């Protein structure tokens, strides 16, 4: 059995309070951009959640279809219908995210996230002394670390980006010492894998994927600041709902499988961790990991997506124009 830990530290030129809306906006927009026909992020549930220890939060469940994004050695051994299930409990500034795999029931990833207004100098943020022999610490510079070429956009290069609304940026060498406000996103990642013979390859692949996803997401959260900085929490939640429905349609989910409840659910109605340290990583495959039957697909994607009238949900928010696309697959 292979079971290892990593800690990622990402410094951001925002405060913890400001970053909350930016994070929600970034996740929704990024998921939509990275989705295409048959591949991408399907939102299954998104609803308020009550936890006896952490209080009010938000529970989300997603299915991430990524067969074509796997390395060739992995595509050779996984079925065509392949997805990762993501379950997240957001008690910002503390969140818990768990990933399980429809094909590898003994593979799981558990991520604890905490956000603090500092420069990453809290070595005891997760409540225990650092275990250097067991935990690899990875400091990620969102401005100067290398990003995969396919994800690079000049408009998101923080070495040159400057916000018009906030006047923040560009981030020059040594920016961490000069920016104020500033915060750190702490991520403690635990990977459990019990398939003999593939441990090393899988661990290396998971490490690279997690680092690249975190780096890209935090870059985009800052580069898109002018799009979300004026939003209220109610507006970003409405944006999140509309974007999730659009993304489900984009990858071919009919109808949009999103459940958004107006009333917080008690913790007893939704299985979830009371706290990250005590959350078990099961070695048995839960029922929801069974490989689904082939789902119906339309012959082609619509030329233009028409969303339900936001006015029916008592919202003045309208989805921006970037939610129209051609029927051909979108470039990465």
C-alpha positions as CSV (number, residue, x, y, z in Angstrom):
1,X,0.0,0.0,0.0
2,X,1.2,3.5,-0.8
3,X,0.0,6.3,1.4
4,X,1.8,9.7,1.3
5,X,1.3,13.3,2.2
6,X,2.0,16.6,0.5
7,X,1.6,20.2,1.7
8,X,1.1,23.0,-0.8
9,X,1.6,26.7,0.1
10,X,0.3,29.3,-2.3
11,X,0.6,33.0,-1.5
12,X,-2.0,35.3,-3.0
13,X,-2.1,39.2,-3.2
14,X,-5.6,39.3,-1.6
15,X,-7.0,39.1,1.8
16,X,-8.8,35.9,3.0
17,X,-12.1,37.9,3.1
18,X,-11.7,39.1,-0.5
19,X,-10.5,35.7,-1.8
20,X,-13.7,33.9,-0.9
21,X,-15.7,35.3,-3.8
22,X,-12.8,35.1,-6.1
23,X,-12.4,31.4,-5.4
24,X,-16.0,30.6,-6.1
25,X,-16.0,32.6,-9.3
26,X,-12.7,31.0,-10.5
27,X,-13.8,27.4,-9.8
28,X,-17.1,27.9,-11.8
29,X,-15.5,29.7,-14.8
30,X,-12.5,27.4,-14.9
31,X,-14.7,24.3,-14.9
32,X,-16.6,25.7,-17.8
33,X,-13.5,26.6,-19.8
34,X,-12.0,23.1,-19.3
35,X,-15.1,21.2,-20.3
36,X,-16.1,20.0,-23.7
37,X,-18.3,17.3,-25.3
38,X,-18.0,14.2,-23.1
39,X,-15.2,15.6,-21.0
40,X,-15.2,18.0,-18.1
41,X,-16.9,18.7,-14.8
42,X,-20.5,17.6,-14.2
43,X,-22.1,19.2,-11.1
44,X,-24.4,16.7,-9.4
45,X,-25.2,18.6,-6.2
46,X,-24.6,22.0,-4.7
47,X,-26.4,22.8,-1.5
48,X,-26.1,24.4,2.0
49,X,-24.8,22.0,4.7
50,X,-24.7,22.2,8.5
51,X,-21.9,20.6,10.4
52,X,-22.0,20.2,14.2
53,X,-18.3,21.2,14.5
54,X,-17.7,23.7,11.6
55,X,-21.2,25.2,11.4
56,X,-22.8,26.4,8.2
57,X,-21.2,25.5,4.9
58,X,-21.8,24.4,1.3
59,X,-21.7,20.8,0.1
60,X,-20.9,20.0,-3.6
61,X,-20.6,16.8,-5.5
62,X,-19.1,16.7,-9.0
63,X,-18.1,14.1,-11.5
64,X,-14.9,14.9,-13.5
65,X,-14.7,13.0,-16.8
66,X,-11.1,13.1,-18.0
67,X,-10.2,10.0,-20.0
68,X,-8.6,11.9,-22.9
69,X,-6.5,14.0,-20.4
70,X,-4.8,10.9,-18.9
71,X,-1.3,9.9,-19.9
72,X,-1.1,7.2,-22.6
73,X,0.0,4.5,-20.1
74,X,-3.1,5.2,-18.0
75,X,-5.5,5.3,-21.0
76,X,-4.4,1.8,-21.9
77,X,-5.7,0.3,-18.7
78,X,-8.8,2.3,-17.8
79,X,-12.3,1.9,-19.4
80,X,-13.7,4.5,-21.8
81,X,-16.4,5.5,-19.2
82,X,-14.1,6.9,-16.5
83,X,-14.7,9.6,-14.0
84,X,-13.4,11.0,-10.7
85,X,-16.0,11.9,-8.0
86,X,-15.3,15.1,-6.1
87,X,-17.1,15.8,-2.8
88,X,-16.3,19.1,-1.1
89,X,-17.4,20.6,2.2
90,X,-16.8,24.3,2.2
91,X,-16.7,26.0,5.7
92,X,-14.6,28.8,4.4
93,X,-11.9,29.6,5.5
94,X,-11.6,25.8,6.0
95,X,-12.6,23.3,3.4
96,X,-12.4,19.5,2.9
97,X,-12.3,17.9,-0.5
98,X,-12.2,14.2,-1.3
99,X,-11.7,12.5,-4.6
100,X,-12.5,8.9,-5.5
101,X,-12.2,7.0,-8.7
102,X,-14.9,5.0,-10.6
103,X,-12.2,2.6,-11.9
104,X,-9.8,2.4,-8.9
105,X,-11.9,1.9,-5.8
106,X,-8.8,1.7,-3.6
107,X,-7.5,5.1,-4.8
108,X,-8.5,8.3,-3.0
109,X,-7.2,11.8,-2.4
110,X,-8.1,13.9,0.6
111,X,-7.4,17.6,0.7
112,X,-7.7,19.9,3.7
113,X,-7.5,23.6,2.9
114,X,-7.1,26.5,5.2
115,X,-6.7,30.2,4.4
116,X,-4.9,32.8,6.6
117,X,-3.7,36.3,6.2
118,X,0.0,35.6,6.3
119,X,2.9,34.7,4.0
120,X,2.9,30.9,4.6
121,X,4.7,31.0,7.9
122,X,2.2,29.0,10.0
123,X,3.9,25.6,10.4
124,X,1.3,24.3,12.7
125,X,-1.9,25.3,10.8
126,X,-3.3,21.8,10.6
127,X,-3.0,21.2,14.4
128,X,0.1,19.0,14.6
129,X,3.8,19.4,14.4
130,X,5.2,19.1,10.8
131,X,6.5,15.6,10.0
132,X,9.3,16.3,7.5
133,X,10.0,12.7,6.8
134,X,6.3,12.0,5.9
135,X,5.1,15.2,4.4
136,X,6.6,16.9,1.3
137,X,6.2,20.7,1.4
138,X,5.8,22.4,-2.0
139,X,5.8,26.2,-2.2
140,X,4.0,27.4,-5.3
141,X,4.8,30.9,-6.7
142,X,1.7,31.8,-8.7
143,X,3.6,34.4,-10.7
144,X,6.9,32.8,-11.5
145,X,6.5,29.0,-11.4
146,X,6.3,27.3,-14.8
147,X,2.8,26.5,-16.0
148,X,2.0,23.9,-18.7
149,X,2.2,25.6,-22.1
150,X,-1.3,24.5,-23.1
151,X,-2.7,26.5,-20.2
152,X,-0.6,29.6,-20.7
153,X,-2.5,32.8,-21.6
154,X,-0.8,36.2,-21.8
155,X,-3.8,37.8,-20.2
156,X,-3.3,35.6,-17.1
157,X,0.5,36.1,-16.8
158,X,0.8,37.8,-13.4
159,X,4.2,39.1,-14.2
160,X,2.5,41.5,-16.6
161,X,-1.2,41.6,-15.5
162,X,-2.4,44.8,-13.8
163,X,-6.0,45.1,-12.5
164,X,-7.9,48.1,-13.8
165,X,-10.4,48.2,-10.9
166,X,-8.0,47.5,-8.0
167,X,-4.7,48.8,-9.4
168,X,-3.0,45.6,-8.1
169,X,-0.2,44.0,-10.1
170,X,2.0,43.4,-11.9
171,X,3.8,41.0,-9.7
172,X,7.5,41.6,-10.0
173,X,10.4,39.5,-8.5
174,X,10.1,39.5,-4.7
175,X,6.4,40.5,-4.9
176,X,5.6,38.5,-1.8
177,X,7.6,40.9,0.3
178,X,5.9,44.0,-1.1
179,X,2.2,43.1,-1.5
180,X,-0.4,44.2,1.0
181,X,-2.9,42.7,1.7
182,X,-1.5,39.2,1.3
183,X,-2.7,35.7,2.2
184,X,-1.7,32.0,2.1
185,X,-3.7,29.1,0.8
186,X,-2.5,26.0,2.8
187,X,-3.3,22.6,1.2
188,X,-2.6,19.3,3.0
189,X,-3.0,16.4,0.5
190,X,-3.2,12.8,1.5
191,X,-3.1,10.2,-1.3
192,X,-4.1,6.5,-0.7
193,X,-3.4,4.0,-3.3
194,X,-3.5,0.2,-3.1
195,X,-2.8,-1.1,-6.6
196,X,0.5,-3.0,-6.7
197,X,2.9,-2.1,-9.5
198,X,1.6,1.3,-10.3
199,X,2.3,3.2,-7.1
200,X,5.3,5.3,-8.4
201,X,3.7,6.3,-11.7
202,X,0.4,7.2,-10.1
203,X,2.1,9.2,-7.3
204,X,4.2,11.2,-9.7
205,X,1.1,11.8,-11.9
206,X,-1.1,12.9,-9.0
207,X,1.6,15.2,-7.7
208,X,2.0,17.0,-11.0
209,X,-1.8,17.2,-11.6
210,X,-2.5,18.7,-8.2
211,X,0.3,21.2,-8.5
212,X,-0.7,22.3,-12.0
213,X,-4.4,22.6,-11.0
214,X,-3.6,24.7,-7.9
215,X,-1.1,26.9,-9.8
216,X,-3.5,27.6,-12.6
217,X,-6.5,28.2,-10.4
218,X,-4.8,30.7,-8.1
219,X,-3.3,32.5,-11.1
220,X,-6.8,32.8,-12.7
221,X,-8.4,33.9,-9.4
222,X,-6.1,37.0,-9.4
223,X,-6.1,37.6,-13.2
224,X,-9.9,37.6,-13.2
225,X,-10.2,39.9,-10.3
226,X,-11.8,42.7,-12.3
227,X,-14.7,40.3,-13.2
228,X,-15.6,39.3,-9.6
229,X,-14.3,42.1,-7.3
230,X,-17.6,44.0,-7.3
231,X,-19.8,40.8,-6.8
232,X,-21.7,40.1,-3.6
233,X,-22.0,36.6,-2.2
234,X,-25.5,36.3,-3.6
235,X,-24.4,37.4,-7.1
236,X,-21.5,34.9,-7.2
237,X,-23.8,32.1,-6.0
238,X,-26.2,32.9,-8.9
239,X,-23.2,33.0,-11.3
240,X,-22.2,29.7,-9.9
241,X,-25.6,28.2,-10.5
242,X,-26.0,29.5,-14.0
243,X,-22.4,28.4,-15.0
244,X,-22.9,24.9,-13.6
245,X,-26.0,24.4,-15.6
246,X,-24.2,25.7,-18.7
247,X,-21.3,23.4,-18.1
248,X,-23.5,20.3,-17.6
249,X,-25.1,21.0,-21.0
250,X,-21.7,21.6,-22.6
251,X,-20.4,18.2,-21.7
252,X,-23.6,16.4,-22.6
253,X,-25.5,16.0,-19.4
254,X,-29.3,16.1,-20.0
255,X,-31.0,17.5,-18.1
256,X,-28.6,19.5,-15.8
257,X,-28.2,17.3,-12.8
258,X,-27.8,20.1,-10.2
259,X,-29.6,20.1,-6.9
260,X,-29.5,23.5,-5.1
261,X,-31.4,23.6,-1.8
262,X,-32.6,26.8,-0.2
263,X,-32.6,25.2,3.3
264,X,-29.4,24.0,4.9
265,X,-29.3,20.3,5.3
266,X,-28.5,18.8,8.7
267,X,-25.3,16.9,8.9
268,X,-27.2,13.6,9.5
269,X,-28.7,13.7,6.0
270,X,-25.4,14.0,4.1
271,X,-22.4,11.8,4.9
272,X,-19.5,14.1,5.4
273,X,-16.4,14.5,7.6
274,X,-16.9,16.2,10.9
275,X,-13.3,17.3,10.8
276,X,-10.5,16.5,8.3
277,X,-8.2,14.6,10.7
278,X,-10.9,12.1,11.6
279,X,-12.3,11.6,8.1
280,X,-11.7,7.9,7.1
281,X,-10.4,7.1,3.7
282,X,-12.3,3.9,2.9
283,X,-10.6,1.0,1.2
284,X,-13.9,-0.3,-0.1
285,X,-15.7,1.1,-3.1
286,X,-18.9,2.9,-2.1
287,X,-22.1,2.3,-4.1
288,X,-21.8,5.5,-6.1
289,X,-18.5,4.3,-7.7
290,X,-20.2,1.7,-9.9
291,X,-19.4,2.4,-13.6
292,X,-22.5,4.1,-15.1
293,X,-24.3,2.9,-18.1
294,X,-23.7,4.8,-21.3
295,X,-25.6,8.1,-21.1
296,X,-27.5,9.5,-24.1
297,X,-25.6,12.1,-26.1
298,X,-26.9,14.5,-28.7
299,X,-25.4,14.2,-32.1
300,X,-23.9,17.7,-31.9
301,X,-23.6,20.5,-29.4
302,X,-26.0,23.4,-29.8
303,X,-24.7,26.5,-31.7
304,X,-25.9,28.8,-28.9
305,X,-26.9,27.9,-25.3
306,X,-30.0,29.5,-24.0
307,X,-30.2,29.5,-20.2
308,X,-33.4,29.7,-18.1
309,X,-34.6,33.2,-17.4
310,X,-32.6,34.2,-14.3
311,X,-35.6,36.4,-13.3
312,X,-37.4,33.3,-12.3
313,X,-34.9,32.8,-9.5
314,X,-35.3,36.4,-8.3
315,X,-31.9,37.4,-9.6
316,X,-30.8,40.3,-11.7
317,X,-27.6,38.4,-12.7
318,X,-27.2,37.6,-16.4
319,X,-24.7,35.2,-17.7
320,X,-22.0,36.9,-19.8
321,X,-21.7,36.4,-23.5
322,X,-18.8,33.9,-23.3
323,X,-21.3,31.1,-22.8
324,X,-21.9,30.7,-26.6
325,X,-19.7,28.3,-28.5
326,X,-19.4,26.5,-31.8
327,X,-20.2,22.9,-32.2
328,X,-16.5,22.0,-32.7
329,X,-14.5,20.9,-29.6
330,X,-13.0,23.8,-27.7
331,X,-9.2,24.1,-27.5
332,X,-7.6,23.6,-24.2
